[in-house]
Amino acid sequence: MTRGHFWLIALMCVGLVGCQPTVTHYDLPNHRVQTNPALGHPNAGADYPAYKRMVWGFYWPDMPDWSRETTSDTWTRLRLVRGDMVLTVTQLSGDSGTVLSNVNRWRRQLGLAPVTTAAMIPKTYGQTHYDTLVLRAGASHMRVAQQAVGADQWFVKLTGSDPVAMAAVWGEFLAELSLTQVP
Amino acid sequence: MSRIGARLKHAFHALAGLKIAVVGLVLGFVLVLVGTLDQVNLGIYYTVKVYFKSWWVYWHGWPVFPGGMSIGLLLGVNLVFAHIKRFQWSMKKMGIWLIHSSLLVLLIGGAISGFVSQESQMIIREGDTRWYSESVHDTELVVLHTQGDTTRVFQIDMANVQANDSIAMGPLVITVESRLNNAILRLIDDANRWQSAQGAGRYFSVEPRPVDRRPDARNHMALWVRIHTQDGTDLGRFLVSSWLNHPQWVGDIATIALRPTRYYYPYSVTLMEFTHRQHPGTTIPSYFSSDVIVTDGSVRQPFHIYMNHPLRYQGVTYFQASFDDADTVSILQLVKNPVWWSPYFACLVLGVGLVWHMVLMMRRLR
């Protein structure tokens, strides 16, 4: 190897060493960092709900015995199935219909005749207030809860044939359901 | 003459020689040929980055061919040395001299532009204020350490980070266990979670995706890292990804995030209104614009940015690029290139040189 080769190889090594990682730093006033709030602080409690809200836009409790199904419509945000029980969470923006039109839509789904006046019953599950409705047509049962979040209307609907099992799931689910956006 | 002096003279003559010019041009020809063919696989952005804005072209982690920067440097040095060696100050040679100088300006300008120019996007919602823009292609790993009213941001470009690298970033030492250049994260919504991981790593599975090399594509990098404090305390194994929109806490010491590389500015931009008009009866945009206020210290200046009418402020050009989210988000393309004038200047010098040389030749032919 000539000296020329030696210097050429040395130059290449210098070039490669020059590409090693370097950490830089700069200081910003806190208000200029402007990034989404950090998740998972040890004092902030469980961070899983925050991550779930980040992904889905809302949080619902884990339902280990239920299977999640995908749907083709864009407004159904969640569809869970266990046996003949089906639980859906739907988000509608803009005009989501009047109470009467919504109630008659649900009645029609159960094969019931339409009504001319309708009202939903305000109820609190956990810390959250909902307008609720319970319908029955023979062995078929339906529970509906509605909540307004900003300009959106959220509907939770549970159908099935076992009213006792449905009641147990219903209260537990709605108490933990959080339709607010990620912190 | 001393031995060192003799060697320097020998090296000078070698570098000024025609052989070097021919070798440089042949290498450049091969590089352009291979780079152009590989553009089918890499797309234009990655081709430029891998072949032309690099010192070396790597294959399986090994440098196998000089990159555009090396060849440009070689040709530039050759051109300068050849001129020094053969330079004769005469009006006859002035045209040739100007033509070669313009090539040198092009080479140097291109090299400087490759190093210092920035292209990024400012994605801004109506009513929001931004102090920074974000790269479309580059990703940075940051550790944010807040003390009082100030946050110290430790940053490293992910282009320089590989698996098994150990990086000291402020209060943390981060060891990269694995790296995926594009991946999506799926929330594990059953009890079978990664109990061995901390933070987001407990709740997400990582699915690798092929790198999308289209010019405007956004890839989401994901890293599994093990984090220690500077005194060696193990804080656990974390998953960081640019797919996550939020930084995550590492204990209560600092936050960590993988995100598009940010460029901060000493002024802010507030989007007052975004306007989007379409041709009647179609969804084809006929006009879209952003009304912004630039706040620089105590000075607030309104600007109207619209198609082909960018805002130029402190060396950064803001183009209206796109929009999103039901016309409430404006996407501005930011270009910062301090040597934008070099090709224009080179062309001017080249033109003068060619005219000069042509006039001299014509006079000689008479």
Boltz contact constraints between the chains, C-beta under 6 A:
constraints:
  - contact:
      token1: [A, 15]
      token2: [B, 55]
      max_distance: 6.0
  - contact:
      token1: [A, 21]
      token2: [B, 156]
      max_distance: 6.0
  - contact:
      token1: [A, 21]
      token2: [B, 160]
      max_distance: 6.0
  - contact:
      token1: [A, 21]
      token2: [B, 161]
      max_distance: 6.0
  - contact:
      token1: [A, 23]
      token2: [B, 154]
      max_distance: 6.0
  - contact:
      token1: [A, 23]
      token2: [B, 156]
      max_distance: 6.0
  - contact:
      token1: [A, 23]
      token2: [B, 169]
      max_distance: 6.0
  - contact:
      token1: [A, 24]
      token2: [B, 155]
      max_distance: 6.0
  - contact:
      token1: [A, 25]
      token2: [B, 152]
      max_distance: 6.0
  - contact:
      token1: [A, 25]
      token2: [B, 154]
      max_distance: 6.0
  - contact:
      token1: [A, 26]
      token2: [B, 153]
      max_distance: 6.0
  - contact:
      token1: [A, 27]
      token2: [B, 150]
      max_distance: 6.0
  - contact:
      token1: [A, 27]
      token2: [B, 152]
      max_distance: 6.0
  - contact:
      token1: [A, 28]
      token2: [B, 151]
      max_distance: 6.0
  - contact:
      token1: [A, 30]
      token2: [B, 149]
      max_distance: 6.0
  - contact:
      token1: [A, 30]
      token2: [B, 151]
      max_distance: 6.0
  - contact:
      token1: [A, 32]
      token2: [B, 131]
      max_distance: 6.0
  - contact:
      token1: [A, 33]
      token2: [B, 151]
      max_distance: 6.0
  - contact:
      token1: [A, 36]
      token2: [B, 245]
      max_distance: 6.0
  - contact:
      token1: [A, 36]
      token2: [B, 246]
      max_distance: 6.0
  - contact:
      token1: [A, 38]
      token2: [B, 247]
      max_distance: 6.0
  - contact:
      token1: [A, 38]
      token2: [B, 248]
      max_distance: 6.0
  - contact:
      token1: [A, 38]
      token2: [B, 249]
      max_distance: 6.0
  - contact:
      token1: [A, 38]
      token2: [B, 255]
      max_distance: 6.0
  - contact:
      token1: [A, 39]
      token2: [B, 246]
      max_distance: 6.0
  - contact:
      token1: [A, 39]
      token2: [B, 248]
      max_distance: 6.0
  - contact:
      token1: [A, 40]
      token2: [B, 199]
      max_distance: 6.0
  - contact:
      token1: [A, 40]
      token2: [B, 248]
      max_distance: 6.0
  - contact:
      token1: [A, 40]
      token2: [B, 249]
      max_distance: 6.0
  - contact:
      token1: [A, 41]
      token2: [B, 249]
      max_distance: 6.0
  - contact:
      token1: [A, 42]
      token2: [B, 252]
      max_distance: 6.0
  - contact:
      token1: [A, 48]
      token2: [B, 203]
      max_distance: 6.0
  - contact:
      token1: [A, 51]
      token2: [B, 203]
      max_distance: 6.0
  - contact:
      token1: [A, 55]
      token2: [B, 187]
      max_distance: 6.0
